[in-house]
Amino acid sequence: MDWSNQLGENSALTIFLTSRSHNYQAMYQKAGIIGNRFYLAANYLQIGCSGIGAYYDDEVAAFLELGSEDMVLYGICVGN
C-alpha cells in the first residue's frame, strides 16, 4: 500500500510547490514556510493537512508538465 498516493487521491486539494531557482536552500526553506502556513490554516479550519516530502519526482513533473529546469519541492494535501 502506497500511503502517499492515497493522501493525494483522497484529499480535497493536492498542491505541489515547484521552482526554477538554483538556490536550493532558499527554495526549500520557502516551501517549508508555505507548507507550515497551510498546516496552520487547515488546523484552524479543522479540515486536515499533510505534507508529502517523498514522491516520484519524474512522475509528478510529467503530470504537472514541468520543464527540465523545474523541480518539485514539496507536496501538500489539504482537506478530507
DSSP file (Angstrom, degrees, kcal/mol; ACC not computed):
  #  RESIDUE AA STRUCTURE BP1 BP2  ACC     N-H-->O    O-->H-N    N-H-->O    O-->H-N    TCO  KAPPA ALPHA  PHI   PSI    X-CA   Y-CA   Z-CA
    1    1 A M              0   0    0      0, 0.0     2,-1.0     0, 0.0     3,-0.1   0.000 360.0 360.0 360.0 125.6    0.0    0.0    0.0
    2    2 A D    >>  -     0   0    0      1,-0.2     4,-1.4     2,-0.0     3,-0.6  -0.820 360.0-171.3 -97.7  98.9    1.4    3.4   -1.0
    3    3 A W  H 3> S+     0   0    0     -2,-1.0     4,-1.8     1,-0.2    -1,-0.2   0.832  80.4  58.7 -62.3 -36.8    0.1    5.7    1.7
    4    4 A S  H 3> S+     0   0    0      1,-0.2     4,-1.7     2,-0.2    -1,-0.2   0.856 103.5  53.1 -65.2 -34.4    1.3    8.9    0.0
    5    5 A N  H <> S+     0   0    0     -3,-0.6     4,-2.3     1,-0.2    -1,-0.2   0.902 107.4  51.6 -64.8 -40.0   -0.8    8.1   -3.1
    6    6 A Q  H  X S+     0   0    0     -4,-1.4     4,-2.2     2,-0.2    -2,-0.2   0.859 105.2  56.4 -66.2 -34.5   -3.9    7.6   -1.0
    7    7 A L  H  X S+     0   0    0     -4,-1.8     4,-1.1     1,-0.2    -1,-0.2   0.952 111.5  42.5 -59.7 -48.6   -3.3   11.0    0.6
    8    8 A G  H  < S+     0   0    0     -4,-1.7    -2,-0.2     1,-0.2    -1,-0.2   0.867 115.6  49.0 -66.4 -37.7   -3.3   12.7   -2.8
    9    9 A E  H  < S+     0   0    0     -4,-2.3    -1,-0.2     1,-0.2    -2,-0.2   0.843 117.7  39.5 -70.9 -33.5   -6.3   10.7   -4.1
   10   10 A N  H  < S+     0   0    0     -4,-2.2    -1,-0.2    -5,-0.2    -2,-0.2   0.504  93.7  99.3 -98.4  -5.4   -8.5   11.3   -1.0
   11   11 A S  S  < S-     0   0    0     -4,-1.1    69,-0.2    -5,-0.2    68,-0.2  -0.418  71.8-132.6 -80.6 158.6   -7.7   14.9   -0.3
   12   12 A A  S    S+     0   0    0     66,-1.1     2,-0.3     1,-0.3    67,-0.2   0.799  95.3  15.8 -74.0 -29.9   -9.9   17.8   -1.3
   13   13 A L  E     -A   78   0A   0     65,-2.0    65,-3.3    66,-0.2     2,-0.5  -0.985  63.5-166.5-148.3 130.3   -6.8   19.7   -2.7
   14   14 A T  E     -A   77   0A   0     -2,-0.3     2,-0.4    63,-0.2    63,-0.2  -0.986  13.9-171.0-120.8 125.4   -3.3   18.5   -3.5
   15   15 A I  E     -A   76   0A   0     61,-3.4    61,-3.1    -2,-0.5     2,-0.5  -0.930  10.2-162.9-118.6 135.5   -0.7   21.1   -4.1
   16   16 A F  E     -A   75   0A   0     -2,-0.4     2,-0.5    59,-0.2    59,-0.2  -0.984  13.3-146.4-116.2 125.9    2.9   20.7   -5.4
   17   17 A L  E     +A   74   0A   0     57,-3.0    56,-3.4    -2,-0.5    57,-1.3  -0.796  25.9 178.8 -90.8 127.6    5.3   23.5   -4.8
   18   18 A T  E     -A   72   0A   0     -2,-0.5     2,-0.3    54,-0.2    54,-0.2  -0.820   9.9-172.6-127.4 164.5    7.8   23.9   -7.7
   19   19 A S  E     -A   71   0A   0     52,-1.9    52,-2.4    -2,-0.3    -2,-0.0  -0.993  27.7-158.2-154.8 155.2   10.7   26.2   -8.6
   20   20 A R        +     0   0    0     -2,-0.3    -1,-0.1    50,-0.2    50,-0.0   0.364  63.3 115.2-108.4  -2.5   13.1   27.0  -11.3
   21   21 A S        -     0   0    0      1,-0.1    -2,-0.1    50,-0.1    50,-0.0  -0.315  58.8-150.1 -69.9 150.5   15.6   28.6   -9.0
   22   22 A H  S    S+     0   0    0      1,-0.1     2,-1.5     2,-0.0     3,-0.2   0.368  77.0  96.3 -98.7   1.9   19.1   27.0   -8.5
   23   23 A N     >  +     0   0    0      1,-0.2     4,-2.2     2,-0.1     5,-0.2  -0.646  53.3 175.0 -90.0  78.8   19.2   28.3   -4.9
   24   24 A Y  H  >  +     0   0    0     -2,-1.5     4,-2.8     1,-0.2     5,-0.3   0.870  69.8  54.0 -58.3 -44.3   18.0   25.1   -3.4
   25   25 A Q  H  > S+     0   0    0      1,-0.2     4,-2.0     2,-0.2    -1,-0.2   0.934 111.8  44.0 -60.0 -47.9   18.4   26.0    0.2
   26   26 A A  H  > S+     0   0    0      1,-0.2     4,-2.4     2,-0.2    -1,-0.2   0.897 114.6  49.9 -64.1 -40.7   16.3   29.2   -0.1
   27   27 A M  H  X S+     0   0    0     -4,-2.2     4,-2.5     2,-0.2    -2,-0.2   0.904 111.1  47.9 -68.1 -40.6   13.6   27.5   -2.2
   28   28 A Y  H  X S+     0   0    0     -4,-2.8     4,-2.1     2,-0.2    -1,-0.2   0.872 111.7  51.2 -68.1 -35.0   13.3   24.6    0.3
   29   29 A Q  H  X S+     0   0    0     -4,-2.0     4,-2.1    -5,-0.3    -2,-0.2   0.929 111.8  46.6 -64.9 -44.8   13.1   27.0    3.2
   30   30 A K  H  X S+     0   0    0     -4,-2.4     4,-2.6     1,-0.2    -2,-0.2   0.898 110.7  52.4 -64.4 -40.1   10.3   29.0    1.4
   31   31 A A  H  X S+     0   0    0     -4,-2.5     4,-2.7     1,-0.2    -1,-0.2   0.898 109.3  50.6 -62.1 -39.6    8.5   25.8    0.6
   32   32 A G  H  X S+     0   0    0     -4,-2.1     4,-2.4     2,-0.2    -2,-0.2   0.895 110.2  49.1 -64.3 -40.5    8.6   24.8    4.2
   33   33 A I  H  X S+     0   0    0     -4,-2.1     4,-1.8     2,-0.2    -2,-0.2   0.927 112.8  46.9 -65.1 -44.8    7.3   28.2    5.3
   34   34 A I  H  X S+     0   0    0     -4,-2.6     4,-1.9     1,-0.2    -2,-0.2   0.922 111.9  51.6 -62.5 -43.5    4.4   27.9    2.8
   35   35 A G  H  X S+     0   0    0     -4,-2.7     4,-2.2     1,-0.2    -2,-0.2   0.902 107.8  51.7 -59.9 -42.0    3.7   24.4    3.9
   36   36 A N  H  X S+     0   0    0     -4,-2.4     4,-2.4     1,-0.2    -1,-0.2   0.850 106.4  54.3 -65.2 -33.4    3.5   25.4    7.5
   37   37 A R  H  X S+     0   0    0     -4,-1.8     4,-2.5     2,-0.2    -1,-0.2   0.885 107.7  50.2 -66.9 -37.9    1.0   28.2    6.6
   38   38 A F  H  X S+     0   0    0     -4,-1.9     4,-2.8     2,-0.2     5,-0.3   0.920 110.0  51.0 -63.3 -42.4   -1.2   25.5    5.0
   39   39 A Y  H  X S+     0   0    0     -4,-2.2     4,-2.5     2,-0.2    -2,-0.2   0.930 111.9  46.8 -58.7 -46.6   -0.9   23.4    8.2
   40   40 A L  H  X S+     0   0    0     -4,-2.4     4,-2.4     2,-0.2    -2,-0.2   0.929 114.8  45.4 -63.0 -46.4   -1.9   26.4   10.4
   41   41 A A  H  X S+     0   0    0     -4,-2.5     4,-2.3     2,-0.2    -2,-0.2   0.922 114.6  47.8 -64.4 -44.6   -4.8   27.3    8.2
   42   42 A A  H  X>S+     0   0    0     -4,-2.8     5,-2.2     1,-0.2     4,-0.8   0.891 111.8  50.3 -64.9 -39.2   -6.1   23.8    7.8
   43   43 A N  H ><5S+     0   0    0     -4,-2.5     3,-0.5    -5,-0.3    -1,-0.2   0.920 110.4  49.7 -63.9 -42.9   -5.8   23.2   11.5
   44   44 A Y  H 3<5S+     0   0    0     -4,-2.4    -2,-0.2     1,-0.2    -1,-0.2   0.900 115.8  42.5 -61.4 -41.2   -7.7   26.4   12.2
   45   45 A L  H 3<5S-     0   0    0     -4,-2.3    -1,-0.2    -5,-0.2    -2,-0.2   0.532 107.1-130.6 -82.6  -6.6  -10.5   25.3    9.8
   46   46 A Q  T <<5S+     0   0    0     -4,-0.8    -3,-0.2    -3,-0.5    -4,-0.1   0.885  72.1 120.9  57.5  44.0  -10.3   21.7   11.1
   47   47 A I      < -     0   0    0     -5,-2.2    -4,-0.2    -6,-0.1    32,-0.1   0.482  69.3-118.9-113.4  -5.8  -10.0   20.2    7.6
   48   48 A G        -     0   0    0     -6,-0.7    31,-2.5    -9,-0.1     2,-0.3   0.291  25.9-155.9  83.3 149.4   -6.7   18.4    8.0
   49   49 A C  E     -B   78   0A   0     29,-0.2     2,-0.4    31,-0.0    29,-0.2  -0.968   7.8-174.4-160.0 142.8   -3.5   18.7    6.1
   50   50 A S  E     -B   77   0A   0     27,-2.5    27,-3.0    -2,-0.3     2,-0.3  -0.977  16.1-141.8-145.4 131.2   -0.5   16.5    5.4
   51   51 A G  E     -B   76   0A   0     -2,-0.4     2,-0.5    25,-0.2    25,-0.3  -0.663   9.7-153.0 -88.5 146.5    2.8   17.3    3.7
   52   52 A I  E     +B   75   0A   0     23,-3.8    23,-2.0    -2,-0.3     3,-0.1  -0.958  22.3 166.4-122.2 112.2    4.4   14.8    1.4
   53   53 A G        +     0   0    0     -2,-0.5     2,-0.5    21,-0.2    -1,-0.1   0.527  67.3  60.8 -99.9  -8.8    8.2   15.0    1.1
   54   54 A A        +     0   0    0     21,-0.1     2,-0.3     2,-0.0    -1,-0.2  -0.970  66.2 127.4-124.7 117.7    8.7   11.7   -0.6
   55   55 A Y        -     0   0    0     -2,-0.5     2,-1.1    -3,-0.1     3,-0.1  -0.908  68.5 -76.8-154.6 174.6    7.1   11.1   -4.0
   56   56 A Y     >  -     0   0    0     -2,-0.3     4,-2.5     1,-0.2     5,-0.3  -0.732  42.3-164.2 -86.3 100.5    8.1   10.0   -7.5
   57   57 A D  H  > S+     0   0    0     -2,-1.1     4,-2.8     1,-0.2     5,-0.2   0.897  84.0  47.4 -54.3 -49.9    9.8   13.2   -8.9
   58   58 A D  H  > S+     0   0    0      1,-0.2     4,-2.2     2,-0.2    -1,-0.2   0.898 113.5  47.6 -63.2 -41.6    9.7   12.2  -12.5
   59   59 A E  H  > S+     0   0    0      2,-0.2     4,-2.4     1,-0.2    -1,-0.2   0.905 113.7  47.2 -67.7 -41.4    6.0   11.1  -12.5
   60   60 A V  H  X S+     0   0    0     -4,-2.5     4,-2.5     2,-0.2    -2,-0.2   0.927 112.2  50.3 -65.3 -44.7    5.0   14.3  -10.7
   61   61 A A  H  <>S+     0   0    0     -4,-2.8     5,-2.6    -5,-0.3     4,-0.5   0.895 112.2  47.5 -60.6 -40.7    7.0   16.5  -13.1
   62   62 A A  H ><5S+     0   0    0     -4,-2.2     3,-0.7    -5,-0.2    -1,-0.2   0.917 111.7  50.1 -66.5 -43.0    5.4   14.7  -16.0
   63   63 A F  H 3<5S+     0   0    0     -4,-2.4    -2,-0.2     1,-0.2    -1,-0.2   0.896 115.4  42.7 -61.4 -41.1    1.9   15.1  -14.6
   64   64 A L  T 3<5S-     0   0    0     -4,-2.5    -1,-0.2    -5,-0.1    -2,-0.2   0.489 109.2-127.2 -83.3  -3.6    2.5   18.8  -13.9
   65   65 A E  T < 5 +     0   0    0     -3,-0.7    -3,-0.2    -4,-0.5     2,-0.2   0.918  44.9 176.4  56.0  48.5    4.1   19.2  -17.4
   66   66 A L      < -     0   0    0     -5,-2.6    -1,-0.2    -6,-0.1     2,-0.1  -0.484  26.7-118.0 -82.1 152.9    7.2   20.8  -15.9
   67   67 A G    >   -     0   0    0     -2,-0.2     3,-1.0     1,-0.1    -1,-0.1  -0.248  33.9 -96.9 -80.4 175.5   10.2   21.7  -17.9
   68   68 A S  T 3  S+     0   0    0      1,-0.2    -1,-0.1    -2,-0.1    -2,-0.0   0.740 123.6  53.7 -68.2 -22.8   13.7   20.3  -17.4
   69   69 A E  T 3  S+     0   0    0      2,-0.0    -1,-0.2   -47,-0.0     2,-0.2   0.616  92.6  91.5 -86.4 -12.8   14.7   23.3  -15.3
   70   70 A D    <   -     0   0    0     -3,-1.0     2,-0.4   -52,-0.1   -50,-0.2  -0.532  56.1-168.6 -83.3 147.7   11.8   23.0  -12.9
   71   71 A M  E     -A   19   0A   0    -52,-2.4   -52,-1.9    -2,-0.2     2,-0.5  -0.993  22.6-123.8-134.9 147.3   12.0   20.9   -9.7
   72   72 A V  E     +A   18   0A   0     -2,-0.4   -54,-0.2   -54,-0.2     3,-0.1  -0.767  27.8 177.3 -88.0 126.3    9.3   19.7   -7.3
   73   73 A L  E     -     0   0A   0    -56,-3.4     2,-0.3    -2,-0.5   -55,-0.2   0.833  58.0 -10.0 -96.1 -39.6   10.0   20.9   -3.8
   74   74 A Y  E     -A   17   0A   0    -57,-1.3   -57,-3.0     2,-0.0     2,-0.4  -0.991  50.6-141.3-164.0 145.7    7.1   19.7   -1.7
   75   75 A G  E     -AB  16  52A   0    -23,-2.0   -23,-3.8    -2,-0.3     2,-0.4  -0.947  17.1-170.0-115.8 141.1    3.6   18.2   -1.9
   76   76 A I  E     -AB  15  51A   0    -61,-3.1   -61,-3.4    -2,-0.4     2,-0.5  -0.994   7.3-161.0-134.3 127.4    0.7   19.2    0.4
   77   77 A C  E     -AB  14  50A   0    -27,-3.0   -27,-2.5    -2,-0.4     2,-0.4  -0.931  14.1-171.1-107.7 129.0   -2.6   17.5    0.7
   78   78 A V  E     +AB  13  49A   0    -65,-3.3   -65,-2.0    -2,-0.5   -66,-1.1  -0.962  41.7  10.3-124.4 136.7   -5.4   19.6    2.3
   79   79 A G              0   0    0    -31,-2.5   -67,-0.2    -2,-0.4   -66,-0.2   0.135 360.0 360.0  86.6 161.8   -8.9   18.5    3.3
   80   80 A N              0   0    0    -69,-0.2    -1,-0.1   -68,-0.1   -32,-0.1   0.406 360.0 360.0 -93.5 360.0  -10.7   15.2    3.8
